[in-house]
Amino acid sequence: MKDSIYTIPLSEVFEPKDGCPICRLRNMLEERCLEYIMGAAMMEPDIRIQTNEAGFCHAHFERMLKAKNRLSLALMLESRLAYVAEHELAVQPEKAGFFKKKQANPVQKQSCFVCNEVERVLDRMLHTLLHTWEKEESFQNLYDEQPFICLEHCRRLTALAPAVLGKKASAFVEQTQRITRQYLEQLQKDVTHFCRMYDYRNKGKDWGNSRDAIERSILFLTTRTPGEEK
């Protein structure tokens, strides 16, 4: 797939300072990939070959259904089903009533073209993020101003940093974990306050920031807001 469709400046991801910037980057990559394969890529044979082989996960099928371009989706399904019939379920009955494979290929485990593409580009952009952090003090400051880095992306960045930054990794890891830890501590307070508000003795008291503590906690732990499609 043309990487030009994934050209997203880091400033576009980090300047809003709203939620986890890596989740926002992942969401933007997903949206661009889905728009591309449902539009211009429909007539590109190399893309159709890849989508035929990889298929799509349930969550991304749901996203494509909501795009309201049923013809594009039907055309992809037509060629995907043909691929499955030819390469994954090509069998013939034997006299004993059993089946043997005509092809050497076994039935493949579920995969997803969109998941694979997003993961590929996200990994490349995380390397770019780390190199930018290393070279630009202004980006270090912008990074430090983020509301939080979710747990999964904190883990991923801190695991990647030593290979990219070398000796400078410790400063990046400290900064990233501090941002995550501060938000985690606030979440804990908000969830505890939410629970306490169900005590009859606290009836009529101020909920503070706790009303959406459950949703924010799930987002922090899973990278996804409840009800949000993958």
N, C-alpha and C positions, 0 to 999 in steps of 0.2 A: 504494500500500500504506500502511496505517496506520503512521505513524512511531512510535506509542506502543509497538509491539512491539520497537523498537530502543532503548528508554530504558535506557541503561547508564551509571551514574555513573562518572566517571573514577577515583574511589577504588577501585571494584571492579576496574578494569583495572590500576592501578599499585600497589596495596597488597601483592599477593602477592610482588612483587619476584622474579619467576621468568621468565627469558627476556626476549624483546623484548615490551614492553607493547603495541606497535602490532600485532604479529602476534597477540597474545592478543585484542585488540579486534576485529581482522578475523575471527578464528575464532569469536568470540562472535556477531558479526553474521551470519556464515554459518549458524551453528547455529539462530539464531532465525528467520532467513528460511526455512530448510528446514523447520523444525517448523511454521511458519505455513502455508506453501503445501501441505504434506502433511496439514494438519488443517483448521483453521477456514476457511481461504481457499478450500477446495474448492468451497464453495457461493456464492462471491462472483463474480458475472458479470464485474465489471471486472478482477479478478485473472486469471480464466481467459482473458479477451481478451488481456491482457498476456503471459501465459505461452504462449498459442497463437502470438503474433507473434514473441516472442523465442526461445522454445525453451530448451534447457539444454545446457551443455557436457558432455562425457563424464565429467569428474570429479564434477560435481554429480549426474548420473544415477547414478553409482556410489554416492554418498552416499545418495540416495533409495532405491536398491535395498536398502541395508543397514538402512534404517529399518524394514523388514519390514511395510510397509503397501502391499502390492502393488495393492490395489484403487484406492487414491488415485492411485498412479502410473499405473495402466492407464487411469483416467478422463482424466488429463491427456494421456496419449499418444493416446487416442482423438480428443480434440478438436484436439490439435496436428497429428496426421496429416491430419485433415480440412482444417485450415487450409492445410497444405502442398499438398494435392491441389488445393484451390480457387484458391489465390493464387500459388503458387510453381511448380507443375508443371502448369498448365492448358494442355494442348496438344492439337492435333488433327492427324491425318495428312492430308497433301495427296496429290493424285493421283500426284505424282512420287515419293512415298515419303518425302519429307522432313517435318519438323514445323515448324509455325509457332505462335507464342504466341497464345492467345485473350486473354490478359490482358497489360497493359502492364508488369506487375511482373516484373523479372528474378529468377532464382533468387538468394536472399539468401545472403550470407556467414554462416557460423556465428556465432551469438550465444548469450547465456545470460542468462535472467532473473535468476538468483541473482547472477551476477557483476555485472550492471548495478546491482542493488539495493544490494549490499554496497559497491560503489564510490561510489555516490551518498551513502549514509549515512556511510561512512568519511570522505569529503571534508568533510562537514559537521562531524563530530566532531573532525577534526584542527583545524579552525578554532576549535572550542570549546576544545580543548586549549591552543592558542596564547594565546587570550584569558585562560584561567585561569592559565596560566604568567605572563602579564603582570601580573595583578592580585593574585595570592596568593603570598606568599613561602613559605608552607608547602608549596604544590604545587611550587615550584621545588626545594625540598629533597627532596621525594618523588621528583621527576623525576631528580634527581642520584643517587639511591640505586638506580636501576635497574641490573641486571647488565649489560645491553647494549641498544643499539638496532641492529637488523640493518641491513645495508648499504642495502637498497632503501628502508627507511623512514627511515633517516638522510638519504638523498638527497632523499626526498620532503618531509620536514619542513624541511630547510634551504632547499629551493627555494621552499616556501610561506611561510616566515617573513617575508621582506622585505615582501610584500604585506599581511600581517596586522599585523605588529609595527612596521613602519617603522624608526625609528632604534634601537629596542630589539632588533632582529633579530640584530645582531652578537653580543650576549651569549648569546642562545638558540642560535645556530648554533655558537658556540664550545663551549658546554656539551654540546650534542648530539654534535658531532664528537669531543670529548674522550672521552665515554662509549664511542662506537663504536671509536675508535682504541685505547683501552686494552684492550678485548676482543679486537680484531684482533691486537694484539701478543701476547696470551696464546695465542690460537689458533695463531698462527705457531709459537710455542714448542712447543705440544702436538703439532702435526702433525710438526714436525721430530723431536721426541722419539719419536713413533710410528714414523717411518721408521728411525730409528737402532736401535730395538729389534729390527729384523730383521737387524741385523749379528750374526753368530755370536759376536762378542766381547762382546756385551751380553746373551747368554743368561742368564736367571735374575735379571737386574736389575729394578729397580722400574719399572713402566710409568707410575707417577705418574697424572696426569689425562689421559693420552693415549689410552686405550683407545677412547673415543668421539669422538676428535678429528675423524674423518672426518664423522660424522653432525652434529656441532656446526658444522663448517665449512660443510656444505651448507645447513644451516638459516640460518646467518648470511648466506650468499651468495644464497639463493633465497627465503627466508621460510618454507620448508617443510621438515619433517623427512623424510628418506628413508622411503618407504612410506606417508606420510601423504597422504590424498586431499586434493585442492584444496578 
